Amino acid sequence: MFMRLMQWLVRLLALALLLFIVVGSLLFFDYKRFLQTPMVVPGSPETFSVQSGDTVIKLIPRFADNHLPLATESPFAEQLAPYYFRYLAKSTHQAGSLKIGEYQLQPGMTPPQMLNLLTSGKTIAHKIRFLEGWDFKRFREELQNNPHIDHTLLFVPDKDILSILGASEGTHPEGYFFPDTYQFPNRGKDIDILRQAYDLMKKNLETAWAERDQSIALKTPYELLILASIIEKETALDSERRQVSGVFHRRLAKGMPLQTDPTVIYGMGDQYQGRIYKSDLRRNTPYNTYMHKGLPPTPIAMPGLASLMAAGQPDNSRALYFVADSTGGHTFSDTYQQHLKAVKVYRQQQAKAKKAP
């Protein structure tokens, strides 16, 4: 009786072992097939985002929602594939390594490739470009119009921006952000982009101040920033920036008003409609450099590096005046009489251009 029981137990154990081997083999080969099965198939999206708080378990249902199938050819694939993916993440020590951001998917990507991508941090880099000469209002509009940005500053007034950045320069943000192209991940915060621009302007301003001509009368880096912003608005030609700078430096030294239209326009704000009239030159704003000598109280735009350097390194000519010419540049004059002649030539050129068919 005992022997029969032992034989029965041995057979049962053998059967269980055989069943374990068979099931284990099936699962092993099914798992291998799972690892080689494409997730990115026709109809799948081109991108996938890992969001704050995401885990491997949370990703699995989102794969299905985004037409990224976790499946094999086996009849029980739909039930086992989520467990396979969790096991893959744990066995490769990637379960806790997801990186937030938007990722570019490639056709035919398999589960291991997908997991490697989502833990790599190689997110899609969106770009935003701020142009030289833009004012801070235009900077903020560009940020607000970008659909890939997380807008955290929509209801924050301009005067609070610098304090949010931890800056100590005051409350007027004009001039403090460097015009350039900046990269950011999907849903990157607007304040983080501004921080990049602020840090770069601070760095470039320090360089321009350190390399300035020591004989110039500007007393602080902020004064250099103000002058650079005016230079930026007066000319788009790098070859002219030091000449424009020289005119303004000599005017400041002689106690002459700068008489620069861009500052008047800035002081007009939204009242400026594309043209400036003689009556506008009599508007008593702090930025009217026809009425007030010296620099305006703040920058009027975001200057580029060429204007920053020119503000600290003016040319050494004698010019005190300049007026636009027909080539997109300016004519520079040492005396007021020469300037009047240059203005007359420019007006004649304008009149001739209007008559041309």
Secondary structure as a PSIPRED ss2 file (coil, helix, strand):
# PSIPRED VFORMAT (PSIPRED V4.0)

   1 M C   1.000  0.000  0.000
   2 F H   0.000  1.000  0.000
   3 M H   0.000  1.000  0.000
   4 R H   0.000  1.000  0.000
   5 L H   0.000  1.000  0.000
   6 M H   0.000  1.000  0.000
   7 Q H   0.000  1.000  0.000
   8 W H   0.000  1.000  0.000
   9 L H   0.000  1.000  0.000
  10 V H   0.000  1.000  0.000
  11 R H   0.000  1.000  0.000
  12 L H   0.000  1.000  0.000
  13 L H   0.000  1.000  0.000
  14 A H   0.000  1.000  0.000
  15 L H   0.000  1.000  0.000
  16 A H   0.000  1.000  0.000
  17 L H   0.000  1.000  0.000
  18 L H   0.000  1.000  0.000
  19 L H   0.000  1.000  0.000
  20 F H   0.000  1.000  0.000
  21 I H   0.000  1.000  0.000
  22 V H   0.000  1.000  0.000
  23 V H   0.000  1.000  0.000
  24 G H   0.000  1.000  0.000
  25 S H   0.000  1.000  0.000
  26 L H   0.000  1.000  0.000
  27 L H   0.000  1.000  0.000
  28 F H   0.000  1.000  0.000
  29 F H   0.000  1.000  0.000
  30 D H   0.000  1.000  0.000
  31 Y H   0.000  1.000  0.000
  32 K H   0.000  1.000  0.000
  33 R H   0.000  1.000  0.000
  34 F H   0.000  1.000  0.000
  35 L H   0.000  1.000  0.000
  36 Q H   0.000  1.000  0.000
  37 T C   1.000  0.000  0.000
  38 P C   1.000  0.000  0.000
  39 M C   1.000  0.000  0.000
  40 V C   1.000  0.000  0.000
  41 V C   1.000  0.000  0.000
  42 P C   1.000  0.000  0.000
  43 G C   1.000  0.000  0.000
  44 S C   1.000  0.000  0.000
  45 P C   1.000  0.000  0.000
  46 E C   1.000  0.000  0.000
  47 T E   0.000  0.000  1.000
  48 F E   0.000  0.000  1.000
  49 S E   0.000  0.000  1.000
  50 V E   0.000  0.000  1.000
  51 Q C   1.000  0.000  0.000
  52 S C   1.000  0.000  0.000
  53 G C   1.000  0.000  0.000
  54 D C   1.000  0.000  0.000
  55 T C   1.000  0.000  0.000
  56 V H   0.000  1.000  0.000
  57 I H   0.000  1.000  0.000
  58 K H   0.000  1.000  0.000
  59 L H   0.000  1.000  0.000
  60 I H   0.000  1.000  0.000
  61 P H   0.000  1.000  0.000
  62 R H   0.000  1.000  0.000
  63 F H   0.000  1.000  0.000
  64 A H   0.000  1.000  0.000
  65 D H   0.000  1.000  0.000
  66 N C   1.000  0.000  0.000
  67 H C   1.000  0.000  0.000
  68 L C   1.000  0.000  0.000
  69 P C   1.000  0.000  0.000
  70 L C   1.000  0.000  0.000
  71 A C   1.000  0.000  0.000
  72 T C   1.000  0.000  0.000
  73 E C   1.000  0.000  0.000
  74 S C   1.000  0.000  0.000
  75 P C   1.000  0.000  0.000
  76 F C   1.000  0.000  0.000
  77 A H   0.000  1.000  0.000
  78 E H   0.000  1.000  0.000
  79 Q H   0.000  1.000  0.000
  80 L H   0.000  1.000  0.000
  81 A H   0.000  1.000  0.000
  82 P H   0.000  1.000  0.000
  83 Y H   0.000  1.000  0.000
  84 Y H   0.000  1.000  0.000
  85 F H   0.000  1.000  0.000
  86 R H   0.000  1.000  0.000
  87 Y H   0.000  1.000  0.000
  88 L H   0.000  1.000  0.000
  89 A H   0.000  1.000  0.000
  90 K H   0.000  1.000  0.000
  91 S H   0.000  1.000  0.000
  92 T C   1.000  0.000  0.000
  93 H C   1.000  0.000  0.000
  94 Q C   1.000  0.000  0.000
  95 A C   1.000  0.000  0.000
  96 G C   1.000  0.000  0.000
  97 S C   1.000  0.000  0.000
  98 L C   1.000  0.000  0.000
  99 K C   1.000  0.000  0.000
 100 I C   1.000  0.000  0.000
 101 G E   0.000  0.000  1.000
 102 E E   0.000  0.000  1.000
 103 Y E   0.000  0.000  1.000
 104 Q E   0.000  0.000  1.000
 105 L C   1.000  0.000  0.000
 106 Q C   1.000  0.000  0.000
 107 P C   1.000  0.000  0.000
 108 G C   1.000  0.000  0.000
 109 M C   1.000  0.000  0.000
 110 T C   1.000  0.000  0.000
 111 P H   0.000  1.000  0.000
 112 P H   0.000  1.000  0.000
 113 Q H   0.000  1.000  0.000
 114 M H   0.000  1.000  0.000
 115 L H   0.000  1.000  0.000
 116 N H   0.000  1.000  0.000
 117 L H   0.000  1.000  0.000
 118 L H   0.000  1.000  0.000
 119 T C   1.000  0.000  0.000
 120 S C   1.000  0.000  0.000
 121 G C   1.000  0.000  0.000
 122 K C   1.000  0.000  0.000
 123 T C   1.000  0.000  0.000
 124 I C   1.000  0.000  0.000
 125 A C   1.000  0.000  0.000
 126 H E   0.000  0.000  1.000
 127 K E   0.000  0.000  1.000
 128 I E   0.000  0.000  1.000
 129 R E   0.000  0.000  1.000
 130 F C   1.000  0.000  0.000
 131 L C   1.000  0.000  0.000
 132 E C   1.000  0.000  0.000
 133 G C   1.000  0.000  0.000
 134 W C   1.000  0.000  0.000
 135 D C   1.000  0.000  0.000
 136 F H   0.000  1.000  0.000
 137 K H   0.000  1.000  0.000
 138 R H   0.000  1.000  0.000
 139 F H   0.000  1.000  0.000
 140 R H   0.000  1.000  0.000
 141 E H   0.000  1.000  0.000
 142 E H   0.000  1.000  0.000
 143 L H   0.000  1.000  0.000
 144 Q H   0.000  1.000  0.000
 145 N C   1.000  0.000  0.000
 146 N C   1.000  0.000  0.000
 147 P C   1.000  0.000  0.000
 148 H C   1.000  0.000  0.000
 149 I E   0.000  0.000  1.000
 150 D E   0.000  0.000  1.000
 151 H C   1.000  0.000  0.000
 152 T C   1.000  0.000  0.000
 153 L C   1.000  0.000  0.000
 154 L C   1.000  0.000  0.000
 155 F C   1.000  0.000  0.000
 156 V C   1.000  0.000  0.000
 157 P C   1.000  0.000  0.000
 158 D H   0.000  1.000  0.000
 159 K H   0.000  1.000  0.000
 160 D H   0.000  1.000  0.000
 161 I H   0.000  1.000  0.000
 162 L H   0.000  1.000  0.000
 163 S H   0.000  1.000  0.000
 164 I H   0.000  1.000  0.000
 165 L C   1.000  0.000  0.000
 166 G C   1.000  0.000  0.000
 167 A C   1.000  0.000  0.000
 168 S C   1.000  0.000  0.000
 169 E C   1.000  0.000  0.000
 170 G C   1.000  0.000  0.000
 171 T C   1.000  0.000  0.000
 172 H C   1.000  0.000  0.000
 173 P C   1.000  0.000  0.000
 174 E C   1.000  0.000  0.000
 175 G C   1.000  0.000  0.000
 176 Y C   1.000  0.000  0.000
 177 F C   1.000  0.000  0.000
 178 F C   1.000  0.000  0.000
 179 P C   1.000  0.000  0.000
 180 D C   1.000  0.000  0.000
 181 T E   0.000  0.000  1.000
 182 Y E   0.000  0.000  1.000
 183 Q E   0.000  0.000  1.000
 184 F E   0.000  0.000  1.000
 185 P C   1.000  0.000  0.000
 186 N C   1.000  0.000  0.000
 187 R C   1.000  0.000  0.000
 188 G E   0.000  0.000  1.000
 189 K E   0.000  0.000  1.000
 190 D H   0.000  1.000  0.000
 191 I H   0.000  1.000  0.000
 192 D H   0.000  1.000  0.000
 193 I H   0.000  1.000  0.000
 194 L H   0.000  1.000  0.000
 195 R H   0.000  1.000  0.000
 196 Q H   0.000  1.000  0.000
 197 A H   0.000  1.000  0.000
 198 Y H   0.000  1.000  0.000
 199 D H   0.000  1.000  0.000
 200 L H   0.000  1.000  0.000
 201 M H   0.000  1.000  0.000
 202 K H   0.000  1.000  0.000
 203 K H   0.000  1.000  0.000
 204 N H   0.000  1.000  0.000
 205 L H   0.000  1.000  0.000
 206 E H   0.000  1.000  0.000
 207 T H   0.000  1.000  0.000
 208 A H   0.000  1.000  0.000
 209 W H   0.000  1.000  0.000
 210 A H   0.000  1.000  0.000
 211 E C   1.000  0.000  0.000
 212 R C   1.000  0.000  0.000
 213 D C   1.000  0.000  0.000
 214 Q C   1.000  0.000  0.000
 215 S C   1.000  0.000  0.000
 216 I C   1.000  0.000  0.000
 217 A C   1.000  0.000  0.000
 218 L C   1.000  0.000  0.000
 219 K C   1.000  0.000  0.000
 220 T C   1.000  0.000  0.000
 221 P H   0.000  1.000  0.000
 222 Y H   0.000  1.000  0.000
 223 E H   0.000  1.000  0.000
 224 L H   0.000  1.000  0.000
 225 L H   0.000  1.000  0.000
 226 I H   0.000  1.000  0.000
 227 L H   0.000  1.000  0.000
 228 A H   0.000  1.000  0.000
 229 S H   0.000  1.000  0.000
 230 I H   0.000  1.000  0.000
 231 I H   0.000  1.000  0.000
 232 E H   0.000  1.000  0.000
 233 K H   0.000  1.000  0.000
 234 E H   0.000  1.000  0.000
 235 T C   1.000  0.000  0.000
 236 A C   1.000  0.000  0.000
 237 L C   1.000  0.000  0.000
 238 D H   0.000  1.000  0.000
 239 S H   0.000  1.000  0.000
 240 E H   0.000  1.000  0.000
 241 R H   0.000  1.000  0.000
 242 R H   0.000  1.000  0.000
 243 Q H   0.000  1.000  0.000
 244 V H   0.000  1.000  0.000
 245 S H   0.000  1.000  0.000
 246 G H   0.000  1.000  0.000
 247 V H   0.000  1.000  0.000
 248 F H   0.000  1.000  0.000
 249 H H   0.000  1.000  0.000
 250 R H   0.000  1.000  0.000
 251 R H   0.000  1.000  0.000
 252 L H   0.000  1.000  0.000
 253 A H   0.000  1.000  0.000
 254 K H   0.000  1.000  0.000
 255 G C   1.000  0.000  0.000
 256 M C   1.000  0.000  0.000
 257 P C   1.000  0.000  0.000
 258 L C   1.000  0.000  0.000
 259 Q C   1.000  0.000  0.000
 260 T C   1.000  0.000  0.000
 261 D H   0.000  1.000  0.000
 262 P H   0.000  1.000  0.000
 263 T H   0.000  1.000  0.000
 264 V H   0.000  1.000  0.000
 265 I H   0.000  1.000  0.000
 266 Y H   0.000  1.000  0.000
 267 G H   0.000  1.000  0.000
 268 M H   0.000  1.000  0.000
 269 G H   0.000  1.000  0.000
 270 D H   0.000  1.000  0.000
 271 Q H   0.000  1.000  0.000
 272 Y C   1.000  0.000  0.000
 273 Q C   1.000  0.000  0.000
 274 G C   1.000  0.000  0.000
 275 R C   1.000  0.000  0.000
 276 I C   1.000  0.000  0.000
 277 Y C   1.000  0.000  0.000
 278 K H   0.000  1.000  0.000
 279 S H   0.000  1.000  0.000
 280 D H   0.000  1.000  0.000
 281 L H   0.000  1.000  0.000
 282 R H   0.000  1.000  0.000
 283 R C   1.000  0.000  0.000
 284 N C   1.000  0.000  0.000
 285 T C   1.000  0.000  0.000
 286 P C   1.000  0.000  0.000
 287 Y C   1.000  0.000  0.000
 288 N C   1.000  0.000  0.000
 289 T C   1.000  0.000  0.000
 290 Y C   1.000  0.000  0.000
 291 M C   1.000  0.000  0.000
 292 H C   1.000  0.000  0.000
 293 K C   1.000  0.000  0.000
 294 G C   1.000  0.000  0.000
 295 L C   1.000  0.000  0.000
 296 P C   1.000  0.000  0.000
 297 P C   1.000  0.000  0.000
 298 T C   1.000  0.000  0.000
 299 P C   1.000  0.000  0.000
 300 I C   1.000  0.000  0.000
 301 A C   1.000  0.000  0.000
 302 M C   1.000  0.000  0.000
 303 P C   1.000  0.000  0.000
 304 G C   1.000  0.000  0.000
 305 L H   0.000  1.000  0.000
 306 A H   0.000  1.000  0.000
 307 S H   0.000  1.000  0.000
 308 L H   0.000  1.000  0.000
 309 M H   0.000  1.000  0.000
 310 A H   0.000  1.000  0.000
 311 A H   0.000  1.000  0.000
 312 G H   0.000  1.000  0.000
 313 Q C   1.000  0.000  0.000
 314 P C   1.000  0.000  0.000
 315 D C   1.000  0.000  0.000
 316 N C   1.000  0.000  0.000
 317 S C   1.000  0.000  0.000
 318 R C   1.000  0.000  0.000
 319 A C   1.000  0.000  0.000
 320 L C   1.000  0.000  0.000
 321 Y E   0.000  0.000  1.000
 322 F E   0.000  0.000  1.000
 323 V E   0.000  0.000  1.000
 324 A E   0.000  0.000  1.000
 325 D C   1.000  0.000  0.000
 326 S C   1.000  0.000  0.000
 327 T C   1.000  0.000  0.000
 328 G C   1.000  0.000  0.000
 329 G C   1.000  0.000  0.000
 330 H E   0.000  0.000  1.000
 331 T E   0.000  0.000  1.000
 332 F E   0.000  0.000  1.000
 333 S E   0.000  0.000  1.000
 334 D C   1.000  0.000  0.000
 335 T C   1.000  0.000  0.000
 336 Y H   0.000  1.000  0.000
 337 Q H   0.000  1.000  0.000
 338 Q H   0.000  1.000  0.000
 339 H H   0.000  1.000  0.000
 340 L H   0.000  1.000  0.000
 341 K H   0.000  1.000  0.000
 342 A H   0.000  1.000  0.000
 343 V H   0.000  1.000  0.000
 344 K H   0.000  1.000  0.000
 345 V H   0.000  1.000  0.000
 346 Y H   0.000  1.000  0.000
 347 R H   0.000  1.000  0.000
 348 Q H   0.000  1.000  0.000
 349 Q H   0.000  1.000  0.000
 350 Q H   0.000  1.000  0.000
 351 A H   0.000  1.000  0.000
 352 K H   0.000  1.000  0.000
 353 A H   0.000  1.000  0.000
 354 K H   0.000  1.000  0.000
 355 K H   0.000  1.000  0.000
 356 A C   1.000  0.000  0.000
 357 P C   1.000  0.000  0.000
